[in-house]
Amino acid sequence: MSSPPSVRPEQTGFAGMPTPLYGSSPSRLLAWLDCPRRYRMQYLDRPRPAARPQRAHTSVGIATHNVLRDFWDLPASQRTPQGVAELVRTSWIDVGFRDPEQSAAWRSRVRQAVTDYLRGIDRENQPVGIERSVSLKTDTIAVTGRIDRLDDRGDEVAVVDYKTGRAVPTDDDARTSLPLALYAVAAARMWRKPCTTVELHHVPSNTVARHRHTPESLQRKVAEAESIATDLRRADAEYADVGADSPRFAPRPSALCSWCDFRAHCPEGQAQGPEKSDWAGLVTTD
């Protein structure tokens, strides 16, 4: 008996049926733009190549996000500097730092930064969403992501994304962010309320980068996501046929290679220069 013919991913279903929506996330779409090889190793290879250990700046970012998430679960009487300090203590991730002294110094630094940031917001105005998963479907894609915070601003809801890195985001960063725009479209549909304002809140500097989209600019971002997803659909199908040897997954060497979690599996990335240390992403004076 002959074997049944192989079926490509885009050929599943019966003839005449519509092509299934391409399911993705904003981070998956952006991974493809950064480097097709990293995309392949992160999302397609099974078993997935081993990633490098977590860096300190990632530990700082995760801990900060967790504190800002759990803060809103505290009773009003505990939304104090002491309450924040306790959240930082219990949320701290002691991974990637040079030594215990550096970890302790950054724990204190994060506690102060989060406290200062929270002093500048209305702590009585409970957000309508904290780390809320949202989804957006179009004729070709189904995008799912998670919003750090969704604020009720009266006539509309606004998307807030926390940033903890060294670089202070600008209004232009908020304007060009693909994830923020997709979150805004998804939130407007799910809450049945306008959502055009997107913000990047840089916790270390206590600054806000803001952009107000128009319906036209949001539609352009949706079209951008659909275009990337079209490329990903083809790449995924080719991977299913020929595997990692497909030329679609050629590396895209850049300065990001020094930070890549999969650098150990990429000679071209290693050739871009030495790997960054575990704590290189922290703002240091030593």
Long-range contacts (C-beta under 8 A, 24 or more apart in sequence): 6-241, 8-237, 8-240, 8-241, 9-233, 9-236, 9-237, 9-240, 10-233, 10-237, 19-140, 21-137, 21-138, 21-140, 21-141, 21-142, 22-140, 22-141, 22-142, 22-229, 22-230, 22-232, 22-233, 23-141, 23-142, 23-143, 23-144, 24-141, 24-142, 24-143, 24-144, 24-225, 24-229, 24-232, 25-143, 25-144, 25-145, 26-143, 26-145, 26-178, 26-179, 26-182, 26-183, 26-225, 27-145, 27-179, 28-232, 29-143, 29-178, 29-225, 29-228, 29-229, 29-232, 30-178, 30-179, 32-228, 32-231, 32-232, 32-235, 33-228, 34-252, 34-254, 34-256, 35-251, 35-252, 35-254, 35-256, 35-260, 36-235, 36-248, 36-249, 36-250, 36-251, 36-252, 37-249, 37-250, 37-251, 37-252, 37-262, 37-266, 37-268, 37-269, 38-251, 38-260, 38-261, 38-262, 38-266, 39-232, 39-235, 39-249, 40-235, 40-239, 40-244, 40-249, 41-262, 41-265, 42-261, 42-262, 44-236, 44-239, 45-244, 49-262, 49-264, 49-265, 50-264, 51-261, 51-262, 52-261, 52-262, 52-263, 52-264, 53-95, 53-96, 53-278, 54-93, 54-95, 54-96, 55-96, 55-259, 55-276, 55-278, 55-279, 55-280, 55-281, 56-95, 56-96, 56-97, 56-98, 56-102, 56-103, 56-106, 56-278, 56-279, 56-281, 56-282, 57-96, 57-164, 57-165, 57-166, 57-279, 57-280, 57-281, 57-282, 58-96, 58-281, 59-93, 59-94, 59-95, 59-96, 59-97, 60-93, 60-106, 60-110, 60-164, 60-282, 61-164, 61-165, 62-93, 63-88, 63-91, 63-92, 63-93, 63-110, 64-110, 64-113, 64-114, 64-162, 64-164, 64-203, 65-131, 65-148, 65-162, 65-164, 66-91, 67-91, 67-110, 67-114, 68-114, 68-117, 68-118, 68-148, 68-149, 68-162, 68-203, 69-130, 69-131, 69-148, 71-118, 72-126, 72-127, 72-130, 76-123, 76-124, 79-118, 79-123, 81-115, 84-111, 84-114, 84-115, 84-118, 85-111, 85-115, 88-114, 96-278, 96-279, 97-278, 97-279, 98-277, 98-278, 98-279, 102-279, 102-282, 106-282, 113-203, 113-204, 113-206, 114-203, 116-206, 117-201, 117-203, 117-206, 120-206, 125-151, 125-152, 127-151, 127-152, 127-160, 128-152, 128-157, 128-191, 129-187, 134-183, 134-186, 134-187, 134-190, 135-186, 135-190, 136-182, 136-185, 136-186, 136-189, 136-222, 138-222, 138-226, 140-226, 140-229, 140-230, 141-225, 141-226, 141-229, 143-182, 143-186, 143-225, 145-179, 145-182, 145-183, 145-186, 147-183, 147-187, 150-187, 150-191, 153-197, 155-193, 155-194, 156-193, 156-194, 156-195, 156-196, 156-197, 157-187, 157-188, 157-191, 157-193, 157-194, 157-195, 158-195, 158-197, 158-198, 158-199, 159-183, 159-184, 159-187, 159-195, 159-197, 159-198, 159-199, 160-199, 160-201, 161-198, 161-199, 161-200, 161-201, 162-201, 162-203, 163-200, 163-201, 163-202, 163-203, 164-202, 164-203, 164-204, 165-281, 166-281, 166-282, 166-283, 168-202, 168-205, 168-207, 168-209, 169-200, 169-202, 169-207, 169-209, 170-209, 171-209, 171-210, 171-211, 173-200, 173-209, 174-198, 174-199, 174-200, 174-209, 174-210, 174-211, 175-211, 175-217, 178-221, 178-224, 178-225, 180-211, 181-213, 181-217, 181-218, 181-221, 181-222, 182-221, 182-222, 182-225, 184-213, 184-218, 185-218, 185-221, 185-222, 204-283
